[in-house]
Amino acid sequence: MASMKSNVLKANKSAVRKQKKSSSSDTAVMRRKVKQNFAAQVDAFIQRYRPALEVLAKR
């Protein structure tokens, strides 16, 4: 009985470890997407407001 319980615990630990690895890679993917999205938003802002920013910079 004890060895069966031990095997179940090992299997659970292994499953948890795999889940943590996949969630950390999911987190990395999400961070990359957020950075790309933010960079695109900054680029769009600069393109839209460049003329006004240049006028303000000359003052």
DSSP file (Angstrom, degrees, kcal/mol; ACC not computed):
  #  RESIDUE AA STRUCTURE BP1 BP2  ACC     N-H-->O    O-->H-N    N-H-->O    O-->H-N    TCO  KAPPA ALPHA  PHI   PSI    X-CA   Y-CA   Z-CA
    1    1 A M     >        0   0    0      0, 0.0     4,-2.0     0, 0.0     5,-0.2   0.000 360.0 360.0 360.0 -42.0    0.0    0.0    0.0
    2    2 A A  H  >  +     0   0    0      1,-0.2     4,-2.2     2,-0.2     5,-0.1   0.885 360.0  51.2 -64.6 -38.5    2.8    2.4    0.9
    3    3 A S  H  > S+     0   0    0      2,-0.2     4,-2.3     1,-0.2    -1,-0.2   0.861 108.0  53.0 -69.3 -32.4    4.6    1.9   -2.4
    4    4 A M  H  > S+     0   0    0      2,-0.2     4,-2.1     1,-0.2    -1,-0.2   0.920 109.9  47.8 -64.5 -43.3    1.4    2.6   -4.3
    5    5 A K  H  X S+     0   0    0     -4,-2.0     4,-2.3     1,-0.2    -2,-0.2   0.896 110.7  52.3 -63.7 -40.0    0.9    5.9   -2.4
    6    6 A S  H  X S+     0   0    0     -4,-2.2     4,-2.4     1,-0.2    -2,-0.2   0.902 108.6  50.0 -62.8 -42.2    4.5    6.7   -3.1
    7    7 A N  H  X S+     0   0    0     -4,-2.3     4,-2.4     2,-0.2    -1,-0.2   0.890 110.2  50.4 -64.4 -39.3    4.0    6.1   -6.9
    8    8 A V  H  X S+     0   0    0     -4,-2.1     4,-2.5     2,-0.2    -2,-0.2   0.917 110.6  49.4 -64.8 -42.7    0.9    8.3   -6.9
    9    9 A L  H  X S+     0   0    0     -4,-2.3     4,-2.6     2,-0.2    -2,-0.2   0.904 111.2  49.5 -63.5 -41.0    2.8   11.1   -5.1
   10   10 A K  H  X S+     0   0    0     -4,-2.4     4,-2.4     2,-0.2    -1,-0.2   0.909 111.5  49.0 -63.8 -41.7    5.7   10.8   -7.6
   11   11 A A  H  X S+     0   0    0     -4,-2.4     4,-2.4     2,-0.2    -2,-0.2   0.904 111.6  49.3 -64.5 -41.2    3.3   11.0  -10.5
   12   12 A N  H  X S+     0   0    0     -4,-2.5     4,-2.5     2,-0.2    -2,-0.2   0.915 110.9  49.5 -64.6 -42.8    1.5   14.0   -9.0
   13   13 A K  H  X S+     0   0    0     -4,-2.6     4,-2.5     1,-0.2    -2,-0.2   0.911 111.3  50.0 -61.8 -41.8    4.9   15.8   -8.5
   14   14 A S  H  X S+     0   0    0     -4,-2.4     4,-2.4     2,-0.2    -2,-0.2   0.917 111.1  48.4 -62.8 -43.4    5.8   15.0  -12.1
   15   15 A A  H  X S+     0   0    0     -4,-2.4     4,-2.3     2,-0.2    -2,-0.2   0.900 112.1  49.0 -64.2 -41.1    2.5   16.4  -13.4
   16   16 A V  H  X S+     0   0    0     -4,-2.5     4,-2.5     2,-0.2    -2,-0.2   0.910 110.4  51.2 -64.9 -42.0    2.9   19.5  -11.3
   17   17 A R  H  X S+     0   0    0     -4,-2.5     4,-2.1     2,-0.2    -2,-0.2   0.919 111.3  47.5 -61.3 -44.7    6.4   20.0  -12.6
   18   18 A K  H  X S+     0   0    0     -4,-2.4     4,-2.4     1,-0.2    -1,-0.2   0.898 111.4  51.2 -63.6 -40.4    5.3   19.7  -16.2
   19   19 A Q  H  X S+     0   0    0     -4,-2.3     4,-2.5     1,-0.2    -2,-0.2   0.902 109.1  50.5 -64.9 -40.8    2.4   22.1  -15.6
   20   20 A K  H  X S+     0   0    0     -4,-2.5     4,-2.2     2,-0.2    -1,-0.2   0.906 110.2  50.5 -63.2 -41.2    4.8   24.7  -14.1
   21   21 A K  H  X S+     0   0    0     -4,-2.1     4,-1.9     1,-0.2    -2,-0.2   0.927 112.8  45.3 -63.0 -44.5    7.1   24.4  -17.1
   22   22 A S  H  X S+     0   0    0     -4,-2.4     4,-2.3     1,-0.2    -1,-0.2   0.880 112.6  50.9 -68.8 -36.1    4.3   24.8  -19.6
   23   23 A S  H  X S+     0   0    0     -4,-2.5     4,-2.2     2,-0.2    -1,-0.2   0.860 109.1  51.3 -70.8 -32.5    2.8   27.8  -17.6
   24   24 A S  H  X S+     0   0    0     -4,-2.2     4,-2.0     2,-0.2    -1,-0.2   0.877 111.6  46.9 -70.6 -35.1    6.2   29.5  -17.5
   25   25 A S  H  X S+     0   0    0     -4,-1.9     4,-2.2     2,-0.2    -2,-0.2   0.872 111.1  52.1 -71.6 -34.8    6.6   29.1  -21.2
   26   26 A D  H  X S+     0   0    0     -4,-2.3     4,-2.5     2,-0.2    -2,-0.2   0.900 109.1  51.0 -62.8 -39.9    3.0   30.4  -21.6
   27   27 A T  H  X S+     0   0    0     -4,-2.2     4,-2.6     2,-0.2    -2,-0.2   0.908 108.9  50.6 -63.3 -42.5    4.0   33.4  -19.5
   28   28 A A  H  X S+     0   0    0     -4,-2.0     4,-2.2     2,-0.2    -1,-0.2   0.900 110.8  49.1 -62.9 -40.8    7.1   34.0  -21.7
   29   29 A V  H  X S+     0   0    0     -4,-2.2     4,-2.3     2,-0.2    -2,-0.2   0.920 111.7  48.8 -64.6 -43.5    4.9   33.9  -24.8
   30   30 A M  H  X S+     0   0    0     -4,-2.5     4,-2.6     2,-0.2    -2,-0.2   0.907 110.1  51.5 -64.1 -41.4    2.4   36.3  -23.3
   31   31 A R  H  X S+     0   0    0     -4,-2.6     4,-2.6     1,-0.2    -1,-0.2   0.918 109.8  50.1 -60.8 -42.9    5.2   38.7  -22.2
   32   32 A R  H  X S+     0   0    0     -4,-2.2     4,-2.4     1,-0.2    -1,-0.2   0.912 111.5  48.3 -61.8 -42.9    6.6   38.7  -25.8
   33   33 A K  H  X S+     0   0    0     -4,-2.3     4,-2.6     2,-0.2    -2,-0.2   0.898 111.2  50.3 -64.7 -40.5    3.1   39.4  -27.2
   34   34 A V  H  X S+     0   0    0     -4,-2.6     4,-2.8     2,-0.2    -2,-0.2   0.921 111.2  48.8 -64.0 -43.6    2.6   42.2  -24.7
   35   35 A K  H  X S+     0   0    0     -4,-2.6     4,-2.5     2,-0.2    -2,-0.2   0.912 112.7  47.7 -62.5 -42.3    5.9   43.8  -25.6
   36   36 A Q  H  X S+     0   0    0     -4,-2.4     4,-2.1     2,-0.2    -2,-0.2   0.911 113.0  48.5 -64.8 -42.0    5.2   43.5  -29.3
   37   37 A N  H  X S+     0   0    0     -4,-2.6     4,-2.1     2,-0.2    -2,-0.2   0.916 112.3  48.6 -64.0 -43.7    1.8   45.0  -28.8
   38   38 A F  H  X S+     0   0    0     -4,-2.8     4,-2.5     1,-0.2    -2,-0.2   0.916 110.3  51.2 -63.4 -43.6    3.2   47.9  -26.8
   39   39 A A  H  X S+     0   0    0     -4,-2.5     4,-2.4     1,-0.2    -1,-0.2   0.893 110.0  50.1 -61.2 -40.0    5.9   48.6  -29.3
   40   40 A A  H  X S+     0   0    0     -4,-2.1     4,-2.3     2,-0.2    -1,-0.2   0.890 110.5  49.7 -65.4 -39.2    3.3   48.7  -32.1
   41   41 A Q  H  X S+     0   0    0     -4,-2.1     4,-2.3     2,-0.2    -2,-0.2   0.905 111.2  48.7 -66.6 -41.3    1.2   51.1  -30.0
   42   42 A V  H  X S+     0   0    0     -4,-2.5     4,-2.6     2,-0.2    -2,-0.2   0.924 111.4  50.3 -63.4 -44.2    4.2   53.4  -29.4
   43   43 A D  H  X S+     0   0    0     -4,-2.4     4,-2.5     1,-0.2    -2,-0.2   0.918 111.0  48.5 -60.1 -44.5    5.1   53.3  -33.1
   44   44 A A  H  X S+     0   0    0     -4,-2.3     4,-2.2     2,-0.2    -1,-0.2   0.894 111.3  50.9 -63.3 -40.1    1.5   54.3  -34.0
   45   45 A F  H  X S+     0   0    0     -4,-2.3     4,-2.7     2,-0.2    -2,-0.2   0.933 110.9  47.8 -62.0 -46.9    1.5   57.1  -31.5
   46   46 A I  H  X S+     0   0    0     -4,-2.6     4,-1.2     1,-0.2    -2,-0.2   0.920 112.5  48.7 -62.6 -44.3    4.8   58.5  -32.8
   47   47 A Q  H  < S+     0   0    0     -4,-2.5     3,-0.2    -5,-0.2    -1,-0.2   0.905 114.9  45.5 -62.0 -40.6    3.6   58.3  -36.4
   48   48 A R  H  < S+     0   0    0     -4,-2.2    -2,-0.2     1,-0.2     4,-0.2   0.905 124.4  30.2 -70.7 -41.5    0.3   60.0  -35.6
   49   49 A Y  H  X S+     0   0    0     -4,-2.7     4,-2.6    -5,-0.2     5,-0.2   0.305  84.6 108.0-105.8   8.9    1.7   62.8  -33.4
   50   50 A R  H  X S+     0   0    0     -4,-1.2     4,-2.7    -3,-0.2     5,-0.2   0.916  79.6  50.9 -54.6 -48.9    5.2   63.3  -35.0
   51   51 A P  H  > S+     0   0    0      0, 0.0     4,-2.1     0, 0.0    -1,-0.2   0.929 113.8  44.3 -57.9 -44.4    4.3   66.7  -36.6
   52   52 A A  H  > S+     0   0    0      1,-0.2     4,-2.3     2,-0.2    -2,-0.2   0.895 113.2  51.2 -66.7 -39.3    3.0   68.1  -33.3
   53   53 A L  H  X S+     0   0    0     -4,-2.6     4,-2.1     2,-0.2    -1,-0.2   0.883 109.3  50.9 -65.4 -38.1    5.9   66.7  -31.4
   54   54 A E  H  X S+     0   0    0     -4,-2.7     4,-1.3    -5,-0.2    -2,-0.2   0.898 110.0  49.8 -66.8 -39.8    8.4   68.3  -33.8
   55   55 A V  H  X S+     0   0    0     -4,-2.1     4,-0.7    -5,-0.2     3,-0.4   0.932 112.1  47.8 -62.9 -45.3    6.6   71.7  -33.5
   56   56 A L  H >< S+     0   0    0     -4,-2.3     3,-0.8     1,-0.2    -2,-0.2   0.868 107.7  55.9 -63.5 -36.2    6.7   71.5  -29.7
   57   57 A A  H 3< S+     0   0    0     -4,-2.1    -1,-0.2     1,-0.2    -2,-0.2   0.799 103.8  54.9 -67.6 -28.1   10.4   70.5  -29.8
   58   58 A K  H 3<        0   0    0     -4,-1.3    -1,-0.2    -3,-0.4    -2,-0.2   0.650 360.0 360.0 -80.1 -15.3   11.3   73.6  -31.8
   59   59 A R    <<        0   0    0     -3,-0.8    -1,-0.2    -4,-0.7    -2,-0.1   0.487 360.0 360.0 -72.5 360.0    9.7   76.0  -29.2
